[in-house]
Amino acid sequence: MKNNIKVERAKQNITQAELAIRVEVSRQTINAMEAGKYVPSTVLALKLAKIFKVEVSELFQLEASDWK
Amino acid sequence: MQTHFLFPNRYKRIGALIFFPTIILGLFSLIFNWEPDWLNGKLPGLFTSDIFSNKSTFTMVETNLLNEILGLLTIVGGILFGFSKENEEDEFIRQIRTESLVWAIYVNYGVLAIAMLFFFDFAFLWVMIFNLFTPLLFFIIRFRWSLAQLKNPSYEE
């Protein structure tokens, strides 16, 4: 699964640490999601979308490898 | 919300303070057969079987209490240290904890399977004694190591 967390974060000019506090996870979790090493839960995905004021589907996209 | 079966974060430190000294003391007492006389006592035995296969039920058993004390402290300390919430507990850390637990069970039984083939009689008794505590120990080592990797600067972009 791909995500635009880093892009959205840059648009809004907030750091990983600030975003981590706002969605109540550790900064390492934000880092792992941006690096594609962690797929967040639905709840966390919805929280991120709400903070960036975008739809979840704008923030996260399925890839071909997700269907295997 | 979901139940995660974890203790509050404050128990983590208490767990560490119990677990590590107890493991060291336990190894010391095993290796040097150290059993201080003042810890000799009696415990109610539900079922007892000695090395000559004499079996008895519901008797008071004379024993050195050090093993029992250290064993219980290792379990309590290890559980508290391994299963207390992290300072910044979140779903990613819970995933790492679960993966570490799976890994620890595989490694534990892998080691045990090999030991079954190569250790016999009293040597295997030693393996069994260690194996009482290695699932917790392997889990704790792997979990702490994984968390340390996250904070390692080389992991960052």
gemmi code that builds the backbone of each chain (N, CA, C; Angstrom):
import gemmi

chains = {
    "A": [
        ("MET", (0.832, -1.197, 0.000), (0.000, 0.000, 0.000), (0.873, 1.255, 0.000)),
        ("LYS", (0.516, 2.183, -0.865), (1.262, 3.445, -0.921), (0.548, 4.480, -0.067)),
        ("ASN", (1.293, 5.474, 0.369), (0.614, 6.579, 1.057), (1.318, 7.894, 0.771)),
        ("ASN", (0.547, 8.973, 0.971), (1.073, 10.327, 0.713), (1.290, 11.098, 2.015)),
        ("ILE", (1.546, 10.377, 3.094), (1.668, 11.055, 4.392), (2.767, 12.124, 4.349)),
        ("LYS", (3.891, 11.734, 3.756), (5.022, 12.658, 3.735), (4.690, 13.916, 2.923)),
        ("VAL", (4.010, 13.703, 1.801), (3.632, 14.834, 0.930), (2.658, 15.764, 1.662)),
        ("GLU", (1.634, 15.153, 2.264), (0.628, 15.956, 2.981), (1.255, 16.709, 4.148)),
        ("ARG", (2.189, 16.022, 4.785), (2.877, 16.625, 5.924), (3.695, 17.836, 5.464)),
        ("ALA", (4.332, 17.699, 4.307), (5.128, 18.805, 3.769), (4.223, 19.985, 3.393)),
        ("LYS", (3.053, 19.656, 2.780), (2.095, 20.707, 2.398), (1.682, 21.522, 3.609)),
        ("GLN", (1.437, 20.811, 4.706), (0.950, 21.487, 5.914), (2.088, 21.954, 6.815)),
        ("ASN", (3.312, 21.614, 6.395), (4.495, 22.049, 7.125), (4.486, 21.598, 8.597)),
        ("ILE", (4.201, 20.311, 8.814), (4.310, 19.790, 10.177), (5.341, 18.663, 10.225)),
        ("THR", (6.030, 18.541, 11.331), (7.087, 17.530, 11.469), (6.466, 16.185, 11.833)),
        ("GLN", (7.285, 15.129, 11.710), (6.838, 13.787, 12.122), (6.416, 13.805, 13.587)),
        ("ALA", (7.204, 14.491, 14.409), (6.930, 14.511, 15.846), (5.595, 15.195, 16.145)),
        ("GLU", (5.327, 16.318, 15.450), (4.063, 17.031, 15.664), (2.871, 16.182, 15.233)),
        ("LEU", (3.027, 15.529, 14.076), (1.947, 14.676, 13.587), (1.704, 13.508, 14.551)),
        ("ALA", (2.813, 12.963, 15.064), (2.714, 11.837, 16.013), (1.874, 12.222, 17.226)),
        ("ILE", (2.121, 13.407, 17.755), (1.371, 13.875, 18.928), (-0.106, 14.030, 18.582)),
        ("ARG", (-0.383, 14.571, 17.399), (-1.785, 14.833, 17.036), (-2.594, 13.560, 16.806)),
        ("VAL", (-1.948, 12.502, 16.275), (-2.707, 11.255, 16.079), (-2.439, 10.240, 17.194)),
        ("GLU", (-1.702, 10.666, 18.216), (-1.459, 9.851, 19.425), (-0.752, 8.527, 19.131)),
        ("VAL", (0.311, 8.606, 18.331), (1.206, 7.452, 18.166), (2.640, 7.941, 18.380)),
        ("SER", (3.598, 7.007, 18.363), (4.986, 7.431, 18.523), (5.511, 7.974, 17.192)),
        ("ARG", (6.581, 8.768, 17.278), (7.145, 9.325, 16.056), (7.686, 8.215, 15.146)),
        ("GLN", (8.162, 7.131, 15.763), (8.685, 6.001, 14.990), (7.590, 5.387, 14.108)),
        ("THR", (6.366, 5.441, 14.610), (5.244, 4.875, 13.835), (4.987, 5.700, 12.583)),
        ("ILE", (5.039, 7.036, 12.719), (4.888, 7.917, 11.549), (6.002, 7.625, 10.543)),
        ("ASN", (7.207, 7.513, 11.069), (8.368, 7.242, 10.224), (8.212, 5.906, 9.484)),
        ("ALA", (7.750, 4.879, 10.199), (7.586, 3.551, 9.599), (6.500, 3.567, 8.517)),
        ("MET", (5.432, 4.348, 8.748), (4.366, 4.434, 7.736), (4.879, 5.140, 6.494)),
        ("GLU", (5.603, 6.235, 6.690), (6.132, 6.979, 5.540), (7.106, 6.125, 4.748)),
        ("ALA", (7.829, 5.256, 5.455), (8.809, 4.398, 4.785), (8.152, 3.154, 4.190)),
        ("GLY", (6.835, 3.031, 4.360), (6.133, 1.872, 3.814), (6.370, 0.593, 4.596)),
        ("LYS", (6.857, 0.732, 5.836), (7.151, -0.466, 6.636), (6.015, -0.824, 7.572)),
        ("TYR", (5.040, 0.056, 7.682), (3.908, -0.253, 8.556), (2.617, 0.229, 7.917)),
        ("VAL", (1.639, -0.661, 7.864), (0.308, -0.325, 7.353), (-0.585, -0.021, 8.552)),
        ("PRO", (-1.099, 1.212, 8.647), (-1.856, 1.577, 9.851), (-3.229, 0.917, 9.907)),
        ("SER", (-3.796, 0.927, 11.113), (-5.160, 0.430, 11.291), (-6.134, 1.405, 10.625)),
        ("THR", (-7.362, 0.980, 10.459), (-8.387, 1.858, 9.881), (-8.559, 3.116, 10.730)),
        ("VAL", (-8.552, 2.932, 12.054), (-8.735, 4.080, 12.952), (-7.637, 5.114, 12.731)),
        ("LEU", (-6.390, 4.637, 12.665), (-5.274, 5.567, 12.491), (-5.327, 6.228, 11.108)),
        ("ALA", (-5.714, 5.463, 10.092), (-5.840, 6.017, 8.740), (-6.886, 7.138, 8.722)),
        ("LEU", (-8.012, 6.900, 9.404), (-9.076, 7.914, 9.461), (-8.612, 9.163, 10.213)),
        ("LYS", (-7.862, 8.952, 11.290), (-7.336, 10.098, 12.054), (-6.400, 10.943, 11.197)),
        ("LEU", (-5.510, 10.256, 10.458), (-4.547, 10.967, 9.605), (-5.285, 11.779, 8.542)),
        ("ALA", (-6.283, 11.131, 7.912), (-7.047, 11.816, 6.865), (-7.757, 13.043, 7.432)),
        ("LYS", (-8.280, 12.915, 8.641), (-8.995, 14.020, 9.266), (-8.058, 15.200, 9.532)),
        ("ILE", (-6.858, 14.884, 10.009), (-5.906, 15.948, 10.312), (-5.449, 16.657, 9.032)),
        ("PHE", (-5.240, 15.873, 7.966), (-4.822, 16.481, 6.703), (-6.011, 17.048, 5.915)),
        ("LYS", (-7.224, 16.826, 6.413), (-8.448, 17.278, 5.747), (-8.542, 16.753, 4.319)),
        ("VAL", (-8.231, 15.445, 4.165), (-8.388, 14.782, 2.863), (-9.177, 13.494, 3.079)),
        ("GLU", (-9.581, 12.856, 1.990), (-10.231, 11.552, 2.096), (-9.160, 10.485, 2.332)),
        ("VAL", (-9.548, 9.403, 3.001), (-8.599, 8.313, 3.251), (-8.015, 7.799, 1.938)),
        ("SER", (-8.881, 7.721, 0.913), (-8.415, 7.189, -0.371), (-7.437, 8.130, -1.085)),
        ("GLU", (-7.425, 9.392, -0.671), (-6.420, 10.307, -1.235), (-5.072, 10.112, -0.547)),
        ("LEU", (-5.155, 9.665, 0.705), (-3.941, 9.508, 1.510), (-3.297, 8.135, 1.298)),
        ("PHE", (-4.143, 7.122, 1.099), (-3.640, 5.747, 0.943), (-4.174, 5.151, -0.357)),
        ("GLN", (-3.296, 4.460, -1.093), (-3.720, 3.796, -2.324), (-3.244, 2.350, -2.349)),
        ("LEU", (-4.102, 1.477, -2.837), (-3.739, 0.078, -2.997), (-2.712, -0.057, -4.119)),
        ("GLU", (-1.862, -1.066, -3.996), (-0.927, -1.389, -5.066), (-1.266, -2.794, -5.570)),
        ("ALA", (-0.711, -3.131, -6.724), (-0.976, -4.466, -7.285), (-0.585, -5.564, -6.290)),
        ("SER", (0.504, -5.344, -5.576), (1.003, -6.388, -4.663), (0.066, -6.636, -3.475)),
        ("ASP", (-0.873, -5.695, -3.228), (-1.822, -5.895, -2.135), (-2.856, -6.966, -2.454)),
        ("TRP", (-2.978, -7.326, -3.728), (-3.998, -8.301, -4.123), (-3.500, -9.725, -4.127)),
        ("LYS", (-2.227, -9.932, -3.895), (-1.680, -11.295, -3.947), (-2.098, -12.101, -2.732)),
    ],
    "B": [
        ("MET", (-13.178, -0.131, 23.049), (-11.874, -0.450, 22.436), (-11.439, -1.874, 22.774)),
        ("GLN", (-10.458, -2.333, 22.038), (-9.951, -3.691, 22.245), (-9.226, -3.822, 23.576)),
        ("THR", (-9.213, -5.037, 24.103), (-8.392, -5.329, 25.274), (-7.043, -5.838, 24.768)),
        ("HIS", (-5.972, -5.349, 25.356), (-4.668, -5.785, 24.869), (-3.911, -6.639, 25.883)),
        ("PHE", (-4.516, -6.885, 27.032), (-3.894, -7.730, 28.069), (-2.529, -7.220, 28.498)),
        ("LEU", (-2.371, -5.907, 28.572), (-1.073, -5.347, 28.965), (-1.197, -4.631, 30.311)),
        ("PHE", (-0.076, -4.585, 31.035), (-0.035, -3.871, 32.307), (0.282, -2.394, 32.061)),
        ("PRO", (-0.080, -1.528, 33.014), (0.286, -0.111, 32.850), (1.803, 0.063, 32.786)),
        ("ASN", (2.215, 1.132, 32.147), (3.636, 1.400, 31.893), (4.506, 1.381, 33.159)),
        ("ARG", (3.931, 1.820, 34.298), (4.752, 1.924, 35.514), (5.285, 0.570, 35.984)),
        ("TYR", (4.634, -0.534, 35.567), (5.088, -1.858, 36.009), (6.313, -2.350, 35.242)),
        ("LYS", (6.619, -1.681, 34.116), (7.739, -2.130, 33.290), (9.058, -2.044, 34.064)),
        ("ARG", (9.247, -0.902, 34.731), (10.478, -0.690, 35.480), (10.576, -1.687, 36.640)),
        ("ILE", (9.465, -1.877, 37.353), (9.449, -2.830, 38.473), (9.809, -4.219, 37.956)),
        ("GLY", (9.221, -4.590, 36.795), (9.490, -5.887, 36.190), (10.966, -6.069, 35.885)),
        ("ALA", (11.577, -5.035, 35.300), (13.005, -5.110, 34.950), (13.849, -5.263, 36.208)),
        ("LEU", (13.479, -4.519, 37.253), (14.243, -4.564, 38.502), (14.147, -5.938, 39.177)),
        ("ILE", (13.045, -6.657, 38.926), (12.906, -8.006, 39.490), (13.576, -9.029, 38.567)),
        ("PHE", (13.291, -8.911, 37.257), (13.671, -9.949, 36.293), (15.191, -10.156, 36.178)),
        ("PHE", (15.927, -9.077, 35.939), (17.351, -9.255, 35.633), (18.183, -9.710, 36.837)),
        ("PRO", (18.023, -9.093, 38.023), (18.764, -9.615, 39.173), (18.394, -11.068, 39.491)),
        ("THR", (17.118, -11.415, 39.319), (16.679, -12.775, 39.645), (17.298, -13.793, 38.703)),
        ("ILE", (17.388, -13.441, 37.412), (17.999, -14.355, 36.433), (19.464, -14.603, 36.785)),
        ("ILE", (20.169, -13.521, 37.135), (21.587, -13.654, 37.479), (21.748, -14.505, 38.740)),
        ("LEU", (20.930, -14.201, 39.744), (20.962, -14.952, 40.996), (20.585, -16.417, 40.756)),
        ("GLY", (19.610, -16.632, 39.889), (19.147, -17.984, 39.582), (20.240, -18.807, 38.904)),
        ("LEU", (20.925, -18.191, 37.924), (22.025, -18.881, 37.243), (23.130, -19.217, 38.235)),
        ("PHE", (23.446, -18.238, 39.093), (24.476, -18.421, 40.106), (24.118, -19.599, 41.006)),
        ("SER", (22.870, -19.643, 41.471), (22.475, -20.697, 42.408), (22.452, -22.068, 41.721)),
        ("LEU", (22.109, -22.083, 40.409), (22.112, -23.347, 39.668), (23.528, -23.869, 39.453)),
        ("ILE", (24.396, -22.955, 38.975), (25.751, -23.367, 38.604), (26.561, -23.785, 39.831)),
        ("PHE", (26.431, -23.011, 40.920), (27.233, -23.301, 42.122), (26.454, -24.093, 43.165)),
        ("ASN", (25.229, -24.525, 42.787), (24.410, -25.314, 43.697), (24.259, -24.626, 45.048)),
        ("TRP", (23.995, -23.325, 44.970), (23.945, -22.500, 46.178), (22.542, -22.544, 46.777)),
        ("GLU", (22.450, -23.072, 47.984), (21.146, -23.162, 48.659), (21.326, -22.805, 50.129)),
        ("PRO", (21.161, -21.529, 50.479), (21.414, -21.116, 51.867), (20.482, -21.826, 52.858)),
        ("ASP", (21.078, -22.292, 53.985), (20.319, -23.088, 54.970), (19.098, -22.353, 55.514)),
        ("TRP", (19.235, -21.018, 55.661), (18.119, -20.288, 56.270), (16.881, -20.284, 55.390)),
        ("LEU", (17.016, -20.769, 54.156), (15.835, -20.871, 53.292), (15.273, -22.289, 53.236)),
        ("ASN", (15.801, -23.179, 54.121), (15.199, -24.509, 54.187), (13.822, -24.389, 54.807)),
        ("GLY", (12.856, -25.081, 54.246), (11.504, -24.980, 54.790), (10.641, -26.108, 54.294)),
        ("LYS", (9.379, -26.026, 54.655), (8.435, -27.062, 54.234), (7.329, -26.435, 53.407)),
        ("LEU", (6.937, -27.154, 52.383), (5.814, -26.713, 51.565), (4.825, -27.868, 51.426)),
        ("PRO", (3.529, -27.555, 51.320), (2.563, -28.634, 51.119), (2.683, -29.183, 49.708)),
        ("GLY", (3.018, -30.494, 49.605), (3.173, -31.095, 48.287), (1.919, -31.860, 47.889)),
        ("LEU", (1.359, -31.496, 46.745), (0.189, -32.239, 46.255), (0.610, -33.618, 45.766)),
        ("PHE", (1.738, -33.627, 45.045), (2.237, -34.887, 44.504), (3.753, -34.819, 44.481)),
        ("THR", (4.400, -35.832, 45.046), (5.856, -35.834, 45.135), (6.380, -37.172, 44.618)),
        ("SER", (7.472, -37.098, 43.855), (8.085, -38.325, 43.373), (9.589, -38.132, 43.452)),
        ("ASP", (10.293, -38.958, 44.260), (11.736, -38.750, 44.404), (12.498, -39.542, 43.337)),
        ("ILE", (13.846, -39.476, 43.392), (14.641, -40.104, 42.324), (14.516, -41.628, 42.352)),
        ("PHE", (14.033, -42.192, 43.471), (13.839, -43.648, 43.510), (12.404, -44.017, 43.139)),
        ("SER", (11.677, -43.035, 42.583), (10.293, -43.243, 42.152), (9.346, -43.543, 43.302)),
        ("ASN", (9.729, -43.147, 44.522), (8.773, -43.242, 45.623), (7.778, -42.098, 45.484)),
        ("LYS", (6.533, -42.451, 45.373), (5.522, -41.417, 45.150), (4.689, -41.213, 46.400)),
        ("SER", (4.306, -39.969, 46.646), (3.409, -39.694, 47.766), (2.528, -38.502, 47.414)),
        ("THR", (1.370, -38.474, 48.053), (0.445, -37.373, 47.793), (0.095, -36.676, 49.098)),
        ("PHE", (-0.189, -35.394, 49.016), (-0.609, -34.567, 50.154), (0.309, -34.723, 51.359)),
        ("THR", (1.591, -34.488, 51.159), (2.533, -34.534, 52.278), (3.236, -33.190, 52.378)),
        ("MET", (3.794, -32.882, 53.561), (4.626, -31.697, 53.692), (6.014, -32.079, 53.178)),
        ("VAL", (6.553, -31.292, 52.283), (7.835, -31.617, 51.665), (8.901, -30.672, 52.188)),
        ("GLU", (10.005, -31.233, 52.666), (11.134, -30.408, 53.084), (11.931, -30.028, 51.854)),
        ("THR", (12.156, -28.748, 51.708), (12.854, -28.303, 50.502), (13.581, -27.005, 50.795)),
        ("ASN", (14.519, -26.668, 49.909), (15.113, -25.338, 49.995), (14.252, -24.403, 49.155)),
        ("LEU", (13.823, -23.318, 49.781), (12.832, -22.456, 49.137), (13.416, -21.538, 48.061)),
        ("LEU", (14.760, -21.521, 47.933), (15.382, -20.581, 46.996), (14.889, -20.781, 45.555)),
        ("ASN", (14.843, -22.048, 45.120), (14.362, -22.337, 43.754), (12.980, -21.760, 43.504)),
        ("GLU", (12.097, -22.026, 44.486), (10.705, -21.605, 44.325), (10.625, -20.080, 44.266)),
        ("ILE", (11.366, -19.431, 45.165), (11.321, -17.963, 45.217), (11.868, -17.362, 43.921)),
        ("LEU", (13.043, -17.859, 43.501), (13.649, -17.295, 42.289), (12.802, -17.594, 41.048)),
        ("GLY", (12.244, -18.791, 40.991), (11.389, -19.158, 39.855), (10.177, -18.246, 39.751)),
        ("LEU", (9.507, -18.048, 40.886), (8.316, -17.189, 40.884), (8.674, -15.747, 40.531)),
        ("LEU", (9.801, -15.256, 41.094), (10.208, -13.871, 40.807), (10.552, -13.702, 39.325)),
        ("THR", (11.180, -14.730, 38.732), (11.518, -14.650, 37.300), (10.245, -14.543, 36.460)),
        ("ILE", (9.255, -15.356, 36.811), (7.993, -15.326, 36.053), (7.316, -13.961, 36.201)),
        ("VAL", (7.173, -13.513, 37.457), (6.478, -12.244, 37.702), (7.253, -11.089, 37.052)),
        ("GLY", (8.568, -11.044, 37.268), (9.389, -9.965, 36.713), (9.369, -9.965, 35.194)),
        ("GLY", (9.502, -11.150, 34.601), (9.531, -11.264, 33.142), (8.209, -10.862, 32.510)),
        ("ILE", (7.107, -11.297, 33.131), (5.779, -10.947, 32.598), (5.559, -9.438, 32.692)),
        ("LEU", (5.902, -8.857, 33.851), (5.696, -7.411, 34.017), (6.568, -6.621, 33.045)),
        ("PHE", (7.826, -7.054, 32.887), (8.735, -6.317, 32.013), (8.340, -6.477, 30.546)),
        ("GLY", (7.953, -7.681, 30.162), (7.644, -7.952, 28.758), (6.265, -7.457, 28.339)),
        ("PHE", (5.322, -7.426, 29.295), (3.940, -7.156, 28.921), (3.359, -5.924, 29.601)),
        ("SER", (4.227, -4.952, 29.932), (3.720, -3.650, 30.354), (3.760, -2.725, 29.151)),
        ("LYS", (2.832, -1.779, 29.110), (2.791, -0.850, 27.992), (4.091, -0.045, 27.916)),
        ("GLU", (4.488, 0.259, 26.710), (5.630, 1.145, 26.514), (5.213, 2.568, 26.842)),
        ("ASN", (6.221, 3.410, 27.005), (5.964, 4.826, 27.280), (5.068, 5.434, 26.199)),
        ("GLU", (5.370, 5.120, 24.942), (4.568, 5.609, 23.819), (3.896, 4.427, 23.155)),
        ("GLU", (3.066, 3.725, 23.911), (2.399, 2.536, 23.380), (1.478, 2.924, 22.225)),
        ("ASP", (1.568, 2.216, 21.117), (0.617, 2.422, 20.025), (0.479, 1.135, 19.226)),
        ("GLU", (-0.297, 1.183, 18.148), (-0.601, -0.044, 17.408), (0.624, -0.649, 16.734)),
        ("PHE", (1.580, 0.175, 16.338), (2.801, -0.323, 15.703), (3.630, -1.123, 16.718)),
        ("ILE", (3.732, -0.572, 17.927), (4.478, -1.265, 18.978), (3.777, -2.571, 19.355)),
        ("ARG", (2.440, -2.547, 19.356), (1.697, -3.783, 19.652), (1.964, -4.838, 18.576)),
        ("GLN", (2.089, -4.389, 17.337), (2.402, -5.339, 16.259), (3.800, -5.928, 16.454)),
        ("ILE", (4.751, -5.063, 16.819), (6.118, -5.543, 17.045), (6.145, -6.534, 18.209)),
        ("ARG", (5.342, -6.245, 19.245), (5.293, -7.144, 20.406), (4.769, -8.520, 19.984)),
        ("THR", (3.705, -8.513, 19.199), (3.120, -9.785, 18.755), (4.109, -10.563, 17.891)),
        ("GLU", (4.777, -9.866, 16.959), (5.753, -10.538, 16.092), (6.904, -11.112, 16.909)),
        ("SER", (7.325, -10.369, 17.938), (8.420, -10.837, 18.786), (8.016, -12.102, 19.531)),
        ("LEU", (6.748, -12.146, 19.942), (6.243, -13.308, 20.669), (6.237, -14.542, 19.765)),
        ("VAL", (5.803, -14.387, 18.528), (5.799, -15.496, 17.569), (7.230, -15.975, 17.330)),
        ("TRP", (8.118, -15.017, 17.101), (9.528, -15.328, 16.863), (10.117, -16.106, 18.047)),
        ("ALA", (9.816, -15.632, 19.265), (10.376, -16.250, 20.471), (9.901, -17.692, 20.624)),
        ("ILE", (8.640, -17.955, 20.288), (8.119, -19.319, 20.401), (8.819, -20.223, 19.385)),
        ("TYR", (8.993, -19.755, 18.163), (9.710, -20.544, 17.156), (11.129, -20.864, 17.617)),
        ("VAL", (11.852, -19.826, 18.052), (13.252, -20.021, 18.456), (13.316, -20.958, 19.663)),
        ("ASN", (12.421, -20.735, 20.625), (12.420, -21.554, 21.834), (12.247, -23.034, 21.507)),
        ("TYR", (11.244, -23.338, 20.675), (10.993, -24.749, 20.377), (12.004, -25.309, 19.385)),
        ("GLY", (12.599, -24.450, 18.562), (13.700, -24.879, 17.698), (14.879, -25.332, 18.531)),
        ("VAL", (15.245, -24.514, 19.522), (16.351, -24.851, 20.416), (16.020, -26.126, 21.189)),
        ("LEU", (14.780, -26.227, 21.672), (14.375, -27.407, 22.440), (14.434, -28.669, 21.578)),
        ("ALA", (13.984, -28.545, 20.323), (13.982, -29.709, 19.423), (15.399, -30.203, 19.191)),
        ("ILE", (16.334, -29.279, 18.986), (17.734, -29.667, 18.782), (18.287, -30.309, 20.052)),
        ("ALA", (17.948, -29.682, 21.212), (18.447, -30.188, 22.488), (17.919, -31.598, 22.768)),
        ("MET", (16.697, -31.900, 22.323), (16.122, -33.240, 22.532), (16.971, -34.313, 21.861)),
        ("LEU", (17.577, -33.931, 20.730), (18.370, -34.902, 19.975), (19.782, -35.070, 20.525)),
        ("PHE", (20.272, -34.047, 21.229), (21.697, -34.070, 21.589), (21.981, -34.051, 23.083)),
        ("PHE", (20.957, -33.910, 23.917), (21.191, -33.903, 25.373), (20.367, -35.013, 26.006)),
        ("PHE", (20.976, -35.754, 26.929), (20.262, -36.880, 27.524), (20.407, -36.896, 29.044)),
        ("ASP", (19.513, -37.603, 29.692), (19.517, -37.797, 31.143), (19.599, -36.469, 31.891)),
        ("PHE", (20.583, -36.347, 32.794), (20.613, -35.140, 33.611), (20.929, -33.886, 32.803)),
        ("ALA", (21.675, -34.066, 31.713), (21.950, -32.918, 30.846), (20.641, -32.367, 30.287)),
        ("PHE", (19.713, -33.284, 29.984), (18.436, -32.818, 29.448), (17.587, -32.153, 30.529)),
        ("LEU", (17.786, -32.597, 31.769), (17.093, -31.934, 32.881), (17.493, -30.454, 32.943)),
        ("TRP", (18.776, -30.202, 32.703), (19.255, -28.811, 32.652), (18.572, -28.044, 31.527)),
        ("VAL", (18.489, -28.686, 30.369), (17.814, -28.052, 29.238), (16.387, -27.693, 29.627)),
        ("MET", (15.715, -28.629, 30.323), (14.327, -28.387, 30.719), (14.219, -27.222, 31.707)),
        ("ILE", (15.176, -27.142, 32.614), (15.142, -26.038, 33.581), (15.270, -24.697, 32.841)),
        ("PHE", (16.235, -24.613, 31.917), (16.391, -23.362, 31.160), (15.159, -23.087, 30.321)),
        ("ASN", (14.606, -24.155, 29.762), (13.467, -23.995, 28.863), (12.194, -23.506, 29.570)),
        ("LEU", (12.196, -23.582, 30.898), (11.053, -23.034, 31.639), (10.966, -21.520, 31.447)),
        ("PHE", (12.135, -20.905, 31.264), (12.162, -19.443, 31.260), (12.567, -18.838, 29.914)),
        ("THR", (13.083, -19.678, 28.994), (13.550, -19.114, 27.721), (12.446, -18.509, 26.842)),
        ("PRO", (11.189, -18.998, 26.878), (10.199, -18.299, 26.042), (10.103, -16.820, 26.417)),
        ("LEU", (10.034, -16.546, 27.726), (9.980, -15.152, 28.191), (11.261, -14.407, 27.831)),
        ("LEU", (12.398, -15.067, 28.065), (13.688, -14.404, 27.837), (13.891, -14.085, 26.356)),
        ("PHE", (13.633, -15.061, 25.480), (13.804, -14.838, 24.040), (12.860, -13.727, 23.559)),
        ("PHE", (11.623, -13.759, 24.067), (10.654, -12.727, 23.686), (11.158, -11.343, 24.097)),
        ("ILE", (11.619, -11.233, 25.348), (12.059, -9.930, 25.849), (13.252, -9.419, 25.041)),
        ("ILE", (14.218, -10.313, 24.769), (15.407, -9.894, 24.006), (14.993, -9.406, 22.613)),
        ("ARG", (14.157, -10.199, 21.928), (13.759, -9.839, 20.572), (12.935, -8.539, 20.547)),
        ("PHE", (12.027, -8.395, 21.496), (11.162, -7.208, 21.544), (11.983, -5.945, 21.814)),
        ("ARG", (12.873, -6.025, 22.808), (13.704, -4.848, 23.130), (14.603, -4.510, 21.951)),
        ("TRP", (15.132, -5.564, 21.303), (16.026, -5.339, 20.165), (15.262, -4.655, 19.024)),
        ("SER", (14.045, -5.110, 18.733), (13.236, -4.503, 17.676), (12.923, -3.045, 17.985)),
        ("LEU", (12.596, -2.767, 19.245), (12.291, -1.382, 19.617), (13.533, -0.505, 19.508)),
        ("ALA", (14.678, -1.078, 19.870), (15.928, -0.320, 19.767), (16.240, -0.007, 18.309)),
        ("GLN", (15.937, -0.962, 17.409), (16.153, -0.739, 15.977), (15.362, 0.471, 15.477)),
        ("LEU", (14.133, 0.639, 16.010), (13.282, 1.760, 15.600), (13.913, 3.093, 15.952)),
        ("LYS", (14.597, 3.102, 17.104), (15.167, 4.378, 17.566), (16.567, 4.602, 17.034)),
        ("ASN", (17.084, 3.571, 16.339), (18.409, 3.667, 15.745), (18.386, 4.705, 14.617)),
        ("PRO", (19.293, 5.674, 14.639), (19.273, 6.739, 13.620), (19.372, 6.208, 12.192)),
        ("SER", (20.000, 5.051, 11.981), (20.155, 4.532, 10.614), (18.816, 4.093, 10.027)),
        ("TYR", (17.823, 3.898, 10.890), (16.495, 3.509, 10.429), (15.753, 4.699, 9.836)),
        ("GLU", (16.128, 5.914, 10.282), (15.448, 7.129, 9.803), (15.819, 7.402, 8.345)),
        ("GLU", (15.005, 8.237, 7.700), (15.313, 8.561, 6.306), (16.565, 9.448, 6.240)),
    ],
}
model = gemmi.Model(1)
for chain_id, residues in chains.items():
    chain = gemmi.Chain(chain_id)
    for i, (resn, *xyz) in enumerate(residues, 1):
        res = gemmi.Residue()
        res.name, res.seqid = resn, gemmi.SeqId(i, " ")
        for name, pos in zip(("N", "CA", "C"), xyz):
            atom = gemmi.Atom()
            atom.name, atom.element = name, gemmi.Element(name[0])
            atom.pos, atom.b_iso = gemmi.Position(*pos), 0.0
            res.add_atom(atom)
        chain.add_residue(res)
    model.add_chain(chain)
structure = gemmi.Structure()
structure.add_model(model)
structure.setup_entities()
